[in-house]
Amino acid sequence: MTETISRLDCIKEGKPLTQNMPKLISGAEIVFKALEDQNVEFIFGYPGGAVLPIYDELKNHKSIKHILARHEQ
């Protein structure tokens, strides 16, 4: 069992604050973790704006294919 040390204890003992902190992950990484957990093979989307971090993360997940949504105007 690993011992957890509070931030205050780390400061008092002169230890780095990141010693016992979990790895931070982005929202986009969480999205792809959830998609992989559900065995999703394809996603459909229209890139731009707020979803750009998701498209940046897409390159790290070769098992999920993206299909670009289009519309006629």
C-alpha positions in Angstrom: 0.0 0.0 0.0 1.4 3.4 -0.9 1.3 6.2 1.6 -0.3 9.4 0.5 1.3 12.6 1.6 -0.7 15.8 1.7 0.6 19.0 0.0 1.3 20.5 3.4 3.4 17.5 4.4 5.3 17.7 1.2 6.1 21.4 1.8 7.1 20.8 5.4 9.4 17.9 4.4 10.8 19.6 1.4 9.5 17.0 -1.1 8.3 17.8 -4.6 4.5 18.4 -4.7 4.2 16.0 -7.7 5.6 13.1 -5.8 2.2 11.5 -4.9 -0.1 13.3 -7.3 -1.8 11.3 -10.1 -1.0 12.0 -13.7 -3.3 14.7 -15.1 -5.0 13.9 -18.3 -6.9 16.2 -20.7 -10.6 16.0 -21.4 -9.8 14.8 -24.9 -7.9 11.8 -23.5 -10.9 11.0 -21.3 -13.2 11.1 -24.3 -11.0 8.6 -26.2 -10.6 6.4 -23.1 -14.4 6.2 -22.9 -14.7 5.5 -26.6 -12.1 2.7 -26.4 -13.8 1.2 -23.3 -17.0 1.0 -25.4 -15.2 -0.6 -28.4 -16.2 2.3 -30.7 -14.6 1.9 -34.1 -15.9 5.0 -35.9 -16.7 8.6 -34.9 -18.4 11.2 -37.1 -17.6 14.9 -36.7 -17.1 18.3 -38.1 -13.7 19.8 -36.8 -13.4 23.3 -35.6 -13.6 25.5 -32.5 -14.1 23.9 -29.2 -13.5 20.3 -30.5 -10.0 20.9 -31.8 -8.3 19.3 -28.8 -10.3 16.1 -29.5 -9.1 16.1 -33.1 -5.5 16.7 -31.9 -5.9 13.6 -29.6 -7.4 11.5 -32.5 -3.9 10.9 -34.0 -2.9 8.9 -30.9 -5.7 6.4 -31.3 -5.3 4.4 -34.4 -8.1 2.0 -33.6 -10.7 4.8 -33.9 -11.5 6.0 -37.4 -13.0 9.5 -38.1 -15.6 10.1 -40.8 -15.9 13.8 -41.8 -19.5 14.9 -41.7 -20.6 17.1 -44.6 -23.6 19.1 -45.6 -25.0 20.7 -48.7 -25.5 24.4 -48.6 
